[in-house]
Structure formats: C-alpha cells, structure tokens
Amino acid sequence: MENYTWNSYYLQLESLNVSESSKYSVFFCFLFIYLLIMVINVGIIVLIIIDKNLHQPMYLLFCNLSVSDVIGNTYMIPRLLWDILKPPSERLISYYECVVQAFTSHMFGTTSHTVLMVMAFDRYVAICNPLRYADIMTNRMVLKLTVSAWGVAFVLVAVLLGLTIRLNRCRTLISNPYCDNASLFKLSCESVVINNIYGLAFTVVLLTSSIGCMVLTYTSISVVCLTSKNKSLNSKALKTCSTHLIVYFLMFVCGKINILLHRFPELSYYRSISAIMFHVLPGTLNPIIYGVQSKEIRLFFSKLFMSKKVVSHLR
C-alpha cells in the first residue's frame, strides 16, 4: 500500500533537472535573464514616471505590464536559482510560501490578459474616435481601467486558489519548477471535480473575453484604416496595433502550451521549460517590443545618450 503524508507543512519542488557539471552554467544564464528583466522593466517604469511626455494613457497602461512582469518573475526566478544549486532532496518549500507563489504566478498570467484588453480599448478609442480621445481617456478613466484589470484578476485568482487550499493534502511533491494551482491540487487525494470545473470555466471566460476583445477592437480598427485615405493614420495604426498583437500572441502561446503540457505527465521536462518561459519570455520581450516601436521612448534614450556624449566631450 502506498504511504501518504497528510497535510505536510513542507513540500518538495521538482525544479529543473540539470547535471552537476552544467548547473552553474544554467544558474548564471537564468541570473542574467532575471537581471535583464529587472533592468528593462524597472527602467521603463521609471522612464514613464519621470518623463512628462510619456504621461499618456497608452504608456501609463503599459506600465501595468512591466509591474506584472517584475512581480511575477521576482517571485519565481530567485527561488529557481536557489533550487538549482541544491540537491533534489533539499528543494523544500513551505506550503504557505507555495500558495503565495501560485497566487503570484496566476496573477501574472491573468493580468497579462486583462491589461492587454484594456490597452486594446485604448487603441480602439485613439484610432476609431480620435476627436473624443482626450475626453474619454482621462486620468480618471485610466485609473478605473487599471483598477478593473487588477481587481478582476485578483477575484478570479483568489477563488481559484481558495478552492484549492480547502483540500487536504496527501502528497508532497510539486511536479513543477515553481508552485501553481494545478500542481497544488494534484497533491490532494480528495475529489478535485470542482477545481477542474472552475479552472476550465476560468480559462474559457478569460480566453473568450480577451480573444473577443481583440477581434472586435482590431476588426473595427481595420475597417477604419481601410476606409480612410489618411496614410499617416494608417501607418500609425499599423505600427501600434502590430506591436500590441505581437505581445498578445506571445503571451497567449506561452500560456496555452504550459496548460496543455499539464495534461501529459510523460512530458514533465518540456512542461518545466515551458512553465519558466511563460514568465521569462514576456517579461524580456514586452518592453523591448514596445520600446523599439515607441517614438517617445526612442527619443528619450537618444537624448540621454547624446547628453552623455556632450558631457564626456566637454570633459
């Protein structure tokens, strides 16, 4: 008969299975990625705060993505780095820390959807109703949209984790590099039918809402661009919308691959890599994609580097 440990306070993380000879290479690789994510995302946040030219709804809303990337990766990568250097038997995490990590991970994924939906609405108003843009997208409206994006995500994820923490646990192994909801409720020997139903409804509602929002807003934007003879408007719309869609597609693919691989236990190694990429790729590429496409951000950095060159020349 299989031995079970009921409601153990400590859980064991599977983490990444790397050989002794390569663990330091993997460690420094992820350390570099983490520092890169922190530098570019925190840099974008600080830049938008200090530069008054960037105090526009589009950039203020984009700040939410950077904040989400910073929080999501800060609660995942440092713990991953710590576990890489430990032998598998010592990769222990407390149950409460695991729950907080799972909550943070799901908040990261959910807010990525809700914030991008809000940003799609902003682009819709800017391109389809430009004369009323300033009246609609006021600071008050931006604040309401931001609170709504985070508030909806918080409620959805709180219910998701609330249904999981009610379960008794009879196992201790987290089959993932970090804690998430699916890994947590798999620790239980009780019925998880309610968890599966809500998890499915959660995913369907979030995906239906985000995909529907993207289809409606960008269909309307496409109609305006096709019927307009303003080449400047069309060029600007194409640039901003393509950037937004690339970020959405990147986040969507990473998230769905991660969910799909949970259904195949034999592909646990690939699931571990996918779970890490779900955090790392958007956190690294989002600010780069938006930074390259943003004229204001490029202008700020060009002025900054030019001023440094002038100062060094004078010295």
C-alpha positions as CSV (number, residue, x, y, z in Angstrom):
1,M,0.0,0.0,0.0
2,E,1.3,3.5,-0.9
3,N,2.4,5.6,2.0
4,Y,0.8,9.1,2.3
5,T,1.9,12.1,4.3
6,W,-1.2,14.1,5.3
7,N,-1.1,17.9,5.2
8,S,2.6,18.2,5.4
9,Y,3.9,21.7,6.1
10,Y,6.9,21.3,3.8
11,L,6.6,20.4,0.1
12,Q,9.3,19.3,-2.3
13,L,9.8,21.2,-5.5
14,E,10.9,19.2,-8.6
15,S,12.6,22.3,-10.1
16,L,14.9,21.8,-13.1
17,N,16.8,18.5,-13.5
18,V,20.3,19.7,-14.5
19,S,23.5,17.8,-14.3
20,E,26.1,18.7,-11.7
21,S,28.5,19.8,-14.5
22,S,26.0,22.2,-16.0
23,K,24.2,23.6,-13.0
24,Y,26.4,26.7,-12.7
25,S,26.0,27.5,-16.4
26,V,22.2,27.2,-16.1
27,F,22.3,29.3,-12.8
28,F,24.2,32.2,-14.4
29,C,22.1,32.0,-17.5
30,F,18.9,32.5,-15.5
31,L,20.6,35.1,-13.3
32,F,21.5,37.1,-16.4
33,I,17.9,36.8,-17.7
34,Y,16.5,37.9,-14.3
35,L,18.7,40.9,-14.1
36,L,17.8,41.8,-17.7
37,I,14.1,41.6,-16.9
38,M,14.5,43.8,-13.8
39,V,16.7,46.4,-15.6
40,I,14.5,46.9,-18.7
41,N,11.1,46.7,-16.9
42,V,12.1,48.9,-13.9
43,G,13.8,51.2,-16.4
44,I,10.6,51.5,-18.4
45,I,8.5,52.2,-15.3
46,V,10.9,54.9,-14.0
47,L,11.2,56.4,-17.5
48,I,7.4,56.7,-17.8
49,I,7.2,58.3,-14.3
50,I,9.9,60.9,-14.8
51,D,9.3,61.9,-18.4
52,K,6.1,64.0,-18.7
53,N,5.9,63.4,-22.5
54,L,5.1,59.8,-21.6
55,H,2.3,60.6,-19.2
56,Q,-0.2,59.4,-21.8
57,P,-2.9,56.6,-21.4
58,M,-1.0,54.2,-23.6
59,Y,2.2,54.3,-21.6
60,L,0.5,54.5,-18.2
61,L,-1.4,51.3,-19.1
62,F,1.7,49.7,-20.4
63,C,3.3,50.3,-17.0
64,N,0.9,47.7,-15.7
65,L,2.6,45.0,-17.9
66,S,6.0,46.0,-16.6
67,V,4.8,45.9,-13.0
68,S,3.2,42.5,-13.6
69,D,6.4,41.2,-15.2
70,V,8.6,42.4,-12.3
71,I,6.3,40.9,-9.6
72,G,5.8,37.6,-11.5
73,N,9.5,37.0,-12.2
74,T,10.7,38.2,-8.8
75,Y,8.7,35.5,-7.0
76,M,9.7,32.8,-9.4
77,I,13.3,33.2,-10.7
78,P,15.2,33.8,-7.4
79,R,13.6,30.7,-5.9
80,L,14.5,28.8,-9.1
81,L,18.1,29.9,-8.9
82,W,18.3,28.8,-5.2
83,D,16.9,25.4,-6.0
84,I,19.3,24.8,-9.0
85,L,22.2,24.9,-6.6
86,K,20.6,22.4,-4.2
87,P,20.4,18.6,-4.5
88,P,16.8,17.5,-5.3
89,S,16.2,16.2,-1.8
90,E,16.8,19.6,-0.3
91,R,14.5,21.6,-2.6
92,L,11.8,22.2,0.1
93,I,9.2,25.0,0.3
94,S,6.6,25.7,2.9
95,Y,3.0,25.2,2.0
96,Y,2.1,28.8,2.6
97,E,5.0,30.1,0.5
98,C,3.9,27.7,-2.2
99,V,0.4,29.1,-2.1
100,V,1.7,32.7,-2.4
101,Q,3.9,31.7,-5.2
102,A,1.0,30.1,-7.1
103,F,-1.2,33.1,-6.5
104,T,1.5,35.4,-7.8
105,S,2.1,33.2,-10.9
106,H,-1.6,33.2,-11.8
107,M,-2.0,36.9,-11.1
108,F,0.9,37.4,-13.6
109,G,-0.9,35.4,-16.3
110,T,-4.4,36.8,-15.7
111,T,-3.3,40.5,-15.5
112,S,-1.4,40.0,-18.8
113,H,-4.8,39.3,-20.4
114,T,-6.8,41.9,-18.6
115,V,-4.2,44.7,-19.1
116,L,-3.9,43.9,-22.8
117,M,-7.7,44.0,-23.2
118,V,-7.6,47.5,-21.6
119,M,-4.8,48.5,-23.9
120,A,-6.8,47.3,-26.9
121,F,-9.7,49.5,-25.8
122,D,-7.3,52.5,-25.6
123,R,-6.1,51.8,-29.2
124,Y,-9.7,51.5,-30.4
125,V,-10.6,54.9,-29.0
126,A,-7.4,56.5,-30.2
127,I,-7.9,55.3,-33.8
128,C,-11.6,55.0,-34.3
129,N,-12.7,58.0,-32.2
130,P,-9.6,60.4,-32.2
131,L,-11.6,63.6,-31.7
132,R,-13.0,62.3,-28.4
133,Y,-9.9,60.5,-27.2
134,A,-8.9,63.2,-24.7
135,D,-12.4,63.4,-23.3
136,I,-12.8,59.6,-22.9
137,M,-9.3,58.5,-21.8
138,T,-8.9,60.9,-18.9
139,N,-6.7,60.2,-15.9
140,R,-9.8,59.1,-14.0
141,M,-10.7,56.6,-16.8
142,V,-7.1,55.3,-16.9
143,L,-7.2,54.7,-13.1
144,K,-10.6,53.0,-13.4
145,L,-9.4,50.7,-16.2
146,T,-6.2,49.9,-14.2
147,V,-8.1,49.1,-11.0
148,S,-10.6,47.0,-13.0
149,A,-7.8,45.0,-14.8
150,W,-6.1,44.1,-11.5
151,G,-9.3,43.8,-9.5
152,V,-10.9,41.3,-11.9
153,A,-7.7,39.3,-12.0
154,F,-7.5,39.3,-8.2
155,V,-11.0,38.0,-7.7
156,L,-10.7,35.2,-10.3
157,V,-7.3,34.0,-9.0
158,A,-8.5,34.3,-5.3
159,V,-11.4,32.0,-6.0
160,L,-9.1,29.6,-8.0
161,L,-6.7,29.3,-5.1
162,G,-9.4,29.3,-2.5
163,L,-10.9,26.2,-3.9
164,T,-7.5,24.5,-3.8
165,I,-6.4,25.4,-0.2
166,R,-9.7,23.9,1.2
167,L,-8.4,20.4,0.1
168,N,-6.5,18.1,2.4
169,R,-3.1,17.0,1.0
170,C,-1.7,13.5,1.0
171,R,1.3,14.1,-1.3
172,T,4.3,16.4,-1.0
173,L,5.9,16.6,-4.5
174,I,5.3,19.7,-6.6
175,S,5.9,18.4,-10.2
176,N,6.8,21.8,-11.5
177,P,9.8,24.3,-11.3
178,Y,7.5,26.6,-9.2
179,C,4.1,26.3,-7.5
180,D,0.9,26.8,-9.4
181,N,-2.7,25.9,-8.9
182,A,-2.6,22.6,-10.9
183,S,0.5,21.4,-9.0
184,L,-1.2,22.2,-5.7
185,F,-4.5,20.5,-6.2
186,K,-2.7,17.4,-7.6
187,L,-1.3,17.0,-4.0
188,S,-4.8,16.1,-2.8
189,C,-6.4,12.6,-2.6
190,E,-9.9,14.2,-2.4
191,S,-12.2,14.9,-5.4
192,V,-11.0,17.8,-7.4
193,V,-14.0,17.9,-9.7
194,I,-15.0,21.4,-8.5
195,N,-11.4,22.6,-9.1
196,N,-11.4,21.2,-12.6
197,I,-14.8,22.8,-13.4
198,Y,-13.8,26.2,-12.1
199,G,-10.4,26.0,-13.7
200,L,-12.0,25.2,-17.0
201,A,-14.6,28.0,-16.6
202,F,-11.8,30.4,-15.6
203,T,-9.8,29.6,-18.7
204,V,-12.7,29.7,-21.0
205,V,-14.0,33.1,-19.7
206,L,-10.6,34.7,-19.7
207,L,-9.7,33.5,-23.2
208,T,-13.1,34.2,-24.6
209,S,-13.1,37.7,-23.2
210,S,-9.6,38.5,-24.3
211,I,-9.8,37.0,-27.8
212,G,-13.3,38.5,-28.3
213,C,-12.0,41.9,-27.2
214,M,-9.0,41.6,-29.6
215,V,-11.2,40.5,-32.5
216,L,-13.8,43.3,-32.0
217,T,-11.4,46.1,-31.4
218,Y,-9.0,45.3,-34.2
219,T,-11.8,44.5,-36.7
220,S,-13.1,48.0,-36.0
221,I,-9.6,49.5,-36.3
222,S,-9.1,47.6,-39.6
223,V,-12.4,48.9,-41.0
224,V,-11.4,52.5,-40.1
225,C,-8.0,52.1,-41.7
226,L,-9.4,50.5,-44.9
227,T,-12.0,53.2,-45.4
228,S,-9.6,56.1,-44.5
229,K,-7.4,57.7,-47.1
230,N,-5.1,59.1,-44.4
231,K,-1.8,57.3,-44.9
232,S,-0.3,58.8,-41.7
233,L,-3.2,57.4,-39.7
234,N,-2.9,54.0,-41.3
235,S,0.8,53.8,-40.7
236,K,0.5,54.8,-37.0
237,A,-2.4,52.4,-36.5
238,L,-0.5,49.5,-38.2
239,K,2.6,50.2,-36.0
240,T,0.8,50.4,-32.7
241,C,-1.6,47.5,-33.4
242,S,1.0,45.1,-34.7
243,T,3.1,45.7,-31.6
244,H,0.1,45.1,-29.3
245,L,-0.9,41.9,-31.2
246,I,2.7,40.5,-31.1
247,V,2.8,40.9,-27.3
248,Y,-0.7,39.3,-27.0
249,F,0.2,36.4,-29.3
250,L,3.5,35.8,-27.4
251,M,1.7,35.7,-24.1
252,F,-1.2,33.6,-25.4
253,V,1.1,30.9,-27.0
254,C,3.3,30.6,-23.9
255,G,0.4,30.3,-21.5
256,K,-1.5,27.8,-23.6
257,I,1.5,25.5,-24.2
258,N,2.0,25.5,-20.4
259,I,-1.6,24.5,-19.8
260,L,-1.6,21.8,-22.5
261,L,1.6,20.1,-21.2
262,H,0.0,19.7,-17.8
263,R,-2.2,17.0,-19.4
264,F,0.9,14.9,-20.4
265,P,2.9,13.8,-17.3
266,E,5.4,12.0,-19.5
267,L,6.5,15.4,-20.9
268,S,7.4,16.8,-17.5
269,Y,10.8,18.2,-18.6
270,Y,9.2,20.1,-21.5
271,R,6.5,21.3,-19.2
272,S,9.1,22.7,-16.8
273,I,10.8,24.6,-19.5
274,S,7.5,25.9,-20.8
275,A,6.4,27.0,-17.4
276,I,9.6,29.0,-17.0
277,M,9.4,30.5,-20.5
278,F,5.8,31.6,-19.7
279,H,7.3,34.1,-17.2
280,V,10.7,34.8,-18.8
281,L,9.7,35.5,-22.5
282,P,7.0,38.1,-22.0
283,G,9.0,39.8,-19.2
284,T,12.0,40.1,-21.5
285,L,10.4,40.9,-24.8
286,N,7.4,43.1,-23.9
287,P,9.5,46.2,-23.0
288,I,11.8,45.6,-25.9
289,I,9.0,45.3,-28.4
290,Y,7.2,48.4,-27.1
291,G,10.4,50.3,-26.6
292,V,11.5,49.8,-30.3
293,Q,8.1,50.8,-31.6
294,S,7.6,53.8,-29.4
295,K,8.9,57.0,-30.9
296,E,8.8,58.8,-27.5
297,I,10.9,56.1,-25.7
298,R,13.4,56.0,-28.5
299,L,13.6,59.8,-28.4
300,F,14.2,59.9,-24.7
301,F,17.1,57.4,-24.9
302,S,18.6,59.2,-27.8
303,K,18.6,62.5,-25.9
304,L,20.0,60.7,-22.8
305,F,22.9,59.2,-24.8
306,M,23.5,62.4,-26.7
307,S,23.7,64.4,-23.5
308,K,26.2,61.9,-22.0
309,K,28.4,62.2,-25.2
310,V,28.3,66.0,-24.9
311,V,29.3,65.9,-21.2
312,S,32.2,63.4,-21.9
313,H,33.4,65.6,-24.8
314,L,33.4,68.7,-22.6
315,R,35.5,66.9,-20.0
